[in-house]
């Protein structure tokens, strides 16, 4: 229930700011007081330290503004001239005016975007991405060539400024972005909706503006926005004013990226391309469909996800797994392998007999086996642990039988109906990756 206090406080702040900007200082002061009371009550119940810190900072800003408005009413301060000569400077919530405060606010906004800058590269190479050769070629053309060969892009020839990756969930859109971050010699901004959406009035669009300003300063740079439909869905009559403003700011900034020499690439990813606002869709020069992986790509994924885990599979086995997983996304394949990786552990837990063998380091290990196997000793995992042999127990290698067992219960997560929608969008607006 205490969350209602915060919501009420924010509503009163909006009204106070509107009256303040209009020069109605008496009414603004009264509204500021009510908002501060609600904020104070909310702080009594807020347990999250980070949330308390944020709200306390806003409380102080609004208190400072309220005190200043009070001094205006008492005649202790001259009325602030606005840009058009009228009394009452136009402000945003939390702002009291002044160049230093504007700079402080800008610094705060940029600091909040600090986590979006990917300092350490994720070490995902192009070759780690199975298939998607068309998408990789497009990204190389947009990202790598302009940095390494700037002389190629002169006159009317310009690098792409916006690329939208769309397709079913789990097909590798974010993984492609990681490959871009690894391979590109550019500043990489990994942005989500939580980085840009603020509950404070007017702050979200400021964050968007500062993001693109920072990207231009650190150019060449790449701004990757995952699930971009969450920020830039189609505009409608029922949406809030705050949502409309953040979309407008995005459109303005994207238009700026398209029209100047900013050397900023905006890379968007979405599972819901039809949900994207049509004006935002036009801002992306290229719209690339990232489909479900093909047979060869799925076979490669099984091998990559197994990694160096001991197994007895051949290349023919991997190709067979690719054939058996038609309609599976890359994420689905990953889930299957995760399940398979647990199969040897399950066998070891359920084993009633073990035999001694030589480990890879030449030391004696205990492996689960069938009761009829030569050298089999009746024992359970718990009994071996009680004898102090827990560290010497070795699970068996992964076999094709393990995969067959898991695939009996595995199901793809993307339906045929979903695929038809993506194919229709590709026919209307996109291109094959």
ABEGO torsion letter per residue (X at the ends): XAAAAAAAAAAAAAAAAAAAAAGBAAAAAAAAAAAAAAAAAAAAABABAAAAAAAAAAAAAAAAAAAAAAAAAAGABBBBBBAAGBBEBBBBBGBAEEAAAAAAAAAAAAAAAAAABBABBAGBBAAABBEGAAAAAAAAAAAAAAAABAAABBEABBBBABBBBBEBBGAGAAAAAAAAAAABBBBBBBBBAAAABBABBGAAAAAAAAAAAAAAAAOBBBBBBBGAAAAABBBBAABBAAAAAAAAAAAAAAAAAAABAAGBBBBBBBABAAABBAAAAAABABBBBBBBBBAAAAAAAAAAAAEABBBABBAAAAAAAAAAABGBBAAAAAAAAAAAAAAAAAAAAABABBBBBBBAAGBBBBBBBBAABBGBBBBBAAAAAAAGAAAABBBBBBBAAAAAAAAAABBBABBAAAAAAAAAAAAAABBBX
